[in-house]
Amino acid sequence: MVPGEDVEEEALPPVLPAHPRLSSVLHPGAVFIAVSCSADGGVVAAGSDNTALVWDGRTGGQRHAFRYADRVLCLQVSSQGHLLATGCYDKKLSLHSLLLLQGGAQAALRVLEGHAGRIMSLSFATDDLFLVSSSGGYLEGSVKVWELTEASTRAYHTLTTSKHSYECVAVAPNNQVIVTGDTGKKVTLMRYDHAAKASTQQVLMQHRDTVRCCCFSIDSKMFMTGSDDKTICMWSAETAQAVRVLRGHDREVTALHVSFGNRYLYSVANDTMLRVWELSTGRCVGLLHNFCNELEVSSDGSTLVVAVPDGGVAVLACPLGRPLRRRVPVKAKFHRSL
């Protein structure tokens, strides 16, 4: 492959086995616009309207429900499952301690303010020492870092601002690189020094429309961006050069995640199709139908969390990832061809 070469879909990708993590869809009927899970898949969260719900990812039992003054636009569970961050239309970022809730105490809620626009995306550092948020909408967009300690939770560094809305943000697993995408078709790569609270930036142009989602590979060597132009771009984090452009989705690409072992990239789009791509070749190796908008893959590769178009959240064992010891039959159609 040469840098930036398109990878076209040559044939209908193979079938993926359906291995549900849970026996039923969580909270059917509610349309969720954001989903997240902890590194081991033990904590699952999703946002709908002005509510964020938290479940036990292994049993499906609902643990918590948080309500806000305005609509939830994004949320993120920290790697260890101890924290939940939510971003709302009213420009407020809320931080909940899930550990306190396990003991039956009142939820620890801190409201963090500082963005001029509505909160669009959130990403925790893998060590949970800081949280990165992006904002925008119709007002000035910005990307901020929030320090997460018992003594202080504050916006100590604004990484970048723009007249465009920052639709997505992701922190690399090594906590040293941050990537964002905006409505101006730009990808911004930031090399971040947490101790010095400083960053250097590179603006990258490849997409022809809004950059809607982004993620890093497990080894932090690559990052991927998805766009309203229906493509996924694979980039080298070291050289900041486009490596491949993946085509196959018929609508806007809305979410991306890399599986355990750095082998597969999962993507969903507004065509209700979930695709699995082989990172080493850029080839689409699987399709799952009837999923929409949002997905997350647990860092250990055990769990795939996706929003369902008809309402609810499906928690599945990752196709082509680590198998679960216990598999429960599910009435769902997953298509495969040779």
N, C-alpha and C positions, 0 to 999 in steps of 0.2 A: 504494500500500500504506500502511496505517496502522500505527503501531508495535504490534508484538505480534500482528499478524494471522496467522491460520493460512493455510498454503498447502497445499491438498489436491491430491493427484494426480488429474488429470482423465482421463487415458488412459494406456495402456501406453507408456512412454517409448521413444524411438527406439533403434535398434540401434547398438552401438559396434563399430568394426572391431577385429579382433584382430591386433596387430602385436607379436609377441614380441621382446623385447630379446635373449633367449637362445633357443637351439634346444631346450632341455629344461628341466624343472623342477629346481631345485637341491635336492639331498639328499632325494629322494623317500622317503617312508615315515616320516620324522620329523615330528611335529606341533609346529609352532613357535607360541609364544604372544607373541613380540615380534619385530618387524622394523624395520630402519632403513637409511638410505643417506645418502651424502654429497650435497652440493649439486649435483654434476654426475652423480650416479649411478654414479661410478666405483668406489665402495666400497659393498658390501652386507653387512649383518650380520643374524643372526637368532639367537634363543635358544630352546633346547629342553632340558627337564629341567635338568641342572646344567652345560650346555655352551653356549658362544657360538661361532658359526662366522662367519668373515669370508671373503667371496669378492671376486674382481674382477668388478665389475658389467658389464663389457663382454665378457669372455670366458667367465665362469662358473667359472673355475678357483678352487678353494678355496685361500685364502692362509694362514689361521690357524685354530686351534681352541683355545679357552680352557676349562678345566674348573675348577669351583668346588666348595666343600664342600656347598653347598645349591642349591636350585632357582633358576634365573634367572627373575625376574618381569618385568623390563624391561631395555631397552638402548637406547643412542643413539650414532650416529656423529656426530662433529662436522662442521660445515659444510664444512670443507676436507678432511675425511677423514683427519685426522692422529691423532685420538683416538677411542677407544671406551670408553664408560662402561657398566657393567652393574650392576644392582641385584638383590639376592638375598633369598630368604626369611629368611636368617639376619641381616638388618638391615645387611649390609655392602655398600658401594658400591666397586666396583673400577674403576680407571682404567688403560687400556693406551695406550701410545704406539705407533701403527701405523707411524710413520716409522722407529723403531728396528728394527722387524721387517723392513722392506723391505731393510735392509742386512745382514740375516742375524744380527744380534745378538739376545741374549735379550730377551724382552718386558719392557718397563718396567711394573711392576705396583705401583700404590699402592692400598692398602685404606683407605678413608675411613670412619670410624665416628663416630656421633653421634646417629643416629636411634633412637628407642625402639621403633618398629614396623618391620615389613618394608618394603623399598623398593618403591614401587608405580609410580613414573613418573620420567622424567628428561628434561631439555631443556637443550641448550647455547645460550648466546648466539651470535648469528651471527658475532661476531668471535672466538669461542672464548676469551674472557677469563674467563668464569665459567660454572658449571654449576648448574642448579637441580634439586633432588630433592624428591619428596614421599613420605610414608610413612604407614603406618597399620596396617591389618589389625584385630586385636582389641585393640591397644594404642593409646595416644595417637598421633594423627596430627600431623605437622609438615611444614613446607616450609622447606628450607634452601638457602642459596647457598654455593657453594664457589668460591673464587678459584683460577684456573688460571694459575700462573706457574711458571717454573723454580725460583724461590726458595721458593715456598709453595703448598701445596694444602691448604686448611683450611676448615672451616665458620666463616666470619667473621660470618654473620648468619642468625639464625632469623627468617624472615618472619612465620610464624604457626603456632599450635598449635590443636588441637581434640580433642574427645572422639571425633570422627568420623574415618574413614580418608580421606585425600586420595588419590583414585584416579587423578588425572591432573594434569599441570602443563604449561604451555607458556609460552615466552618470545617476545614479539613480535619481528619482524625489526628494529625500531629499538632493541631491547634496553632499552626504558624501561617496558614494561608486562609484567606476569606475570599469568596467570590459572590458577586451580585449580578442581577440582570434587571434591565429597566425597560420602560415603554419607548425609549428612544433607540431601541434595537441594539443597545450596547451591553457588553459584558465587561465588568470591572474586576480585575484580579488584584488583590491586596496582600502583600506579604507583611504579616502583623507580628510585632514584637510586644508580647503581653507585658513584660517587665518594664519596658521603656514607654509603653503606651503610645507607640508610634507605628506608622505603616508607610509603605511605598505602594504606588498604584500604577497599573497599566490598563488602558482602555482598549478593548478588543472588538473588532467588527467582523461579523460573519453572517449573522441572521438578517433576514429581510423584514422582520416584524418584531413585536414585543417579545422580550425574553421572559418567559413565564415561570421557569423552574430551573434549579441547578442542584448538583450534588457532586461529591468527591468519591474517588475510588478508595478502597480500604487502606491502601498504602500511601495515599495522599499524592501519588505521582501524576494522576490524571483527574480532570474534572469534566463534567458533562453539563450541557445547557439545552433546554427545550424551549421551543418558540411557537408563537402563533402562526409562523410560516410552515408548520407541520413537520419540521425537521428537528433532529437531535444532533448537536455538534459535540464531538469528543476532542478535548484539548490536552496538551502537555502542560502540567503545572510548572515544570522547570523552564521550558522555553516560551510558554504562553502562545504556542502555535497550534492552529487547528490540525488535528490528525485525521479525523474522518467526519463525514456528514452522513447520518443515518436517515433513510427515508422509508416510509411504510404507513405511517398514520395518515388518516384522511381528514383529520381536524386538528385543532390546536393542541399541542402537547402541554399537559398541565402538571405532571409530577414525574420525578425520576428518583430511583434509588439503586444502589449497588448491593449485591448479595455478599454473604460471607464467602471468603476465599477469593474474592476479586474476580470471579469468573463471569458473572452475569449482571446485566443492567436491566432493571425493570422500568417500564414507562407506561403511563396511561394518558389518554387524550379525550377530547370531547366527542370522539367517535365511539365511545363506550368500549374500547378495545384495550386490553392490557397486553403488552408485548414484552417478551424476554429476549434480550440481545446478548450474544457472546462478545465479551469485551475484547478478546484477542483478535477477532476477525471482523467485528461489526455486523455479523450475520444474525438475523432474527431467527431464533430457534424455537419459539413457542408463542402461542396466542391463547388468551383467556377472554371470553366474550362477556358482555353485560357488566362491566365495571366502569366507574366514571371518576373523573376529576382528581381524586386524591388517593395516594398510597404511601405506605412506609414499610420498609423491611427492617426487622430487628438486626442488630449488629452481629449476633451470633448465628444468623442465617436460619433460624427456626421458624420465624413467623412473618407472614405477609398480611398487612392490614390494608383493606381497601374499602372505599365508599361504594355503595350499591345504588344504581340509578333509581330503583323503585323505593329506596329508603332503607336505612340501616347501615351497619358496618359489618363486613365479613372478615373473620380472622382465620387464616388458612396456614397450613404448613407450606413453606416455600416450595413451589415446583422447582425441580432441579437443584434445590439447596439441601440442607441437612434434613434427613427424614425424622419425623417424630416417632417416638416409641409406640404411641397409641394413636390410631387413626379411626375416625368416626365416619360412617357413610353419610353422604350428603346428596340431596336431589338437586343437582346442577349439571349443566351441560358444558363440558370443556372439550374443545374440538382439536383433533389431531389429524394430520395427513402425513404420508410418507415422503 
